[in-house]
Amino acid sequence: MAELAQTPGVEVIDPAAVFRIDREHTHDTVSIYSMIGLTRKQQQILDFIQKWQRTEGATPTFQEIADQFGFRSLNSVIEHVRLLRNKGVLASEPGKARSLRVASPLAKLRGHIVDIPLFGTIPAGLPQAREQDAEGCVSVDVESLGFKPTRNSFALRVTGDSMIGRHILAGDVIVLEHGPDPRNGQVVAALIDGESTLKTFVLKGGRPFLRAENPKYPDLIPAQELMIQGVFRALVRKASE
């Protein structure tokens, strides 16, 4: 644990000390082909290639595609594959057998995607004692996020309403950065006397405390210790149903 040089009584701690991290994850990519204008046969061939790859672990040969669709000549398969390549939904490595792969038509438009580990929830209300395993990840475009995450970035899902004055609502996923010293007025994930909470970090008279952004909740003044898990960097919100 590293003590803040200018903030006596405040420590910055590794979130892994409270949230156990499992960075191994899987996620599916949803591709949208309707905008490309595939014919029915082209869509069927593309679906067949995807299914074959999932079940066989390899790309079907041209002959296997021809057998599936009853083509008498491999030239028919070659032409369909050429058109699918031109439409950006198939890619391959020249001269390499079984190198066809399905590509998203949005790949050229997509920016750099990063996966940020999600450590469960954090109460934006009264502090609570909790320790949770990582439950997955948040995959986001760096440009949309507004900053470049690092190996110290992590995410938490908000519960409670003590931060509504900073437009942080229950159900939001917040992205935080472990390591930097919090500045006065920044939102932080913190452990105060061993309990976890999301609040605004405040320094007054050289003494730190946590402030809620909802008048229903009191300021939180540490009796023994205040430790910082991470500093708020970004927010991801789902549209209300």
Secondary structure as the mmCIF struct_conf table of DSSP 4:
data_model
#
loop_
_struct_conf.conf_type_id
_struct_conf.id
_struct_conf.beg_label_comp_id
_struct_conf.beg_label_asym_id
_struct_conf.beg_label_seq_id
_struct_conf.end_label_comp_id
_struct_conf.end_label_asym_id
_struct_conf.end_label_seq_id
STRN STRN1 ALA A 2 GLU A 3
TURN_TY1_P TURN_TY1_P1 ALA A 5 GLN A 6
BEND BEND1 THR A 7 THR A 7
TURN_TY1_P TURN_TY1_P2 PRO A 8 GLY A 9
STRN STRN2 VAL A 10 VAL A 12
HELX_RH_3T_P HELX_RH_3T_P1 PRO A 15 ALA A 17
TURN_TY1_P TURN_TY1_P3 VAL A 18 VAL A 18
STRN STRN3 PHE A 19 ARG A 20
HELX_RH_3T_P HELX_RH_3T_P2 SER A 34 ILE A 36
TURN_TY1_P TURN_TY1_P4 GLY A 37 GLY A 37
HELX_RH_AL_P HELX_RH_AL_P1 ARG A 40 GLU A 56
BEND BEND2 GLY A 57 ALA A 58
HELX_LH_PP_P HELX_LH_PP_P1 THR A 59 THR A 61
HELX_RH_AL_P HELX_RH_AL_P2 PHE A 62 PHE A 69
TURN_TY1_P TURN_TY1_P5 GLY A 70 GLY A 70
BEND BEND3 ARG A 72 SER A 73
HELX_RH_AL_P HELX_RH_AL_P3 LEU A 74 ASN A 86
TURN_TY1_P TURN_TY1_P6 LYS A 87 GLY A 88
BEND BEND4 VAL A 89 VAL A 89
STRN STRN4 LEU A 90 ALA A 91
TURN_TY1_P TURN_TY1_P7 PRO A 94 GLY A 95
TURN_TY1_P TURN_TY1_P8 ALA A 97 ARG A 98
STRN STRN5 ARG A 101 VAL A 102
TURN_TY1_P TURN_TY1_P9 PRO A 105 LEU A 109
STRN STRN6 ILE A 113 PRO A 123
BEND BEND5 ALA A 124 LEU A 126
STRN STRN7 GLN A 128 GLN A 128
STRN STRN8 GLN A 132 ASP A 133
STRN STRN9 GLY A 136 ASP A 141
HELX_RH_AL_P HELX_RH_AL_P4 VAL A 142 LEU A 145
TURN_TY1_P TURN_TY1_P10 GLY A 146 GLY A 146
BEND BEND6 PHE A 147 PHE A 147
TURN_TY1_P TURN_TY1_P11 ARG A 151 ASN A 152
STRN STRN10 SER A 153 THR A 159
BEND BEND7 GLY A 160 ASP A 161
TURN_TY1_P TURN_TY1_P12 SER A 162 MET A 163
HELX_RH_3T_P HELX_RH_3T_P3 ILE A 164 ARG A 166
TURN_TY1_P TURN_TY1_P13 HIS A 167 HIS A 167
TURN_TY1_P TURN_TY1_P14 ALA A 170 GLY A 171
STRN STRN11 VAL A 173 GLU A 177
BEND BEND8 HIS A 178 PRO A 180
HELX_LH_PP_P HELX_LH_PP_P2 ASP A 181 ARG A 183
TURN_TY1_P TURN_TY1_P15 ASN A 184 GLY A 185
STRN STRN12 VAL A 187 ILE A 192
TURN_TY1_P TURN_TY1_P16 ASP A 193 GLY A 194
STRN STRN13 GLU A 195 LYS A 204
TURN_TY1_P TURN_TY1_P17 GLY A 205 GLY A 206
STRN STRN14 ARG A 207 ARG A 211
BEND BEND9 GLU A 213 ASN A 214
TURN_TY1_P TURN_TY1_P18 PRO A 215 LYS A 216
BEND BEND10 TYR A 217 TYR A 217
STRN STRN15 LEU A 220 LEU A 220
BEND BEND11 ALA A 223 GLN A 224
STRN STRN16 LEU A 226 VAL A 236
HELX_LH_PP_P HELX_LH_PP_P3 LYS A 238 SER A 240
#
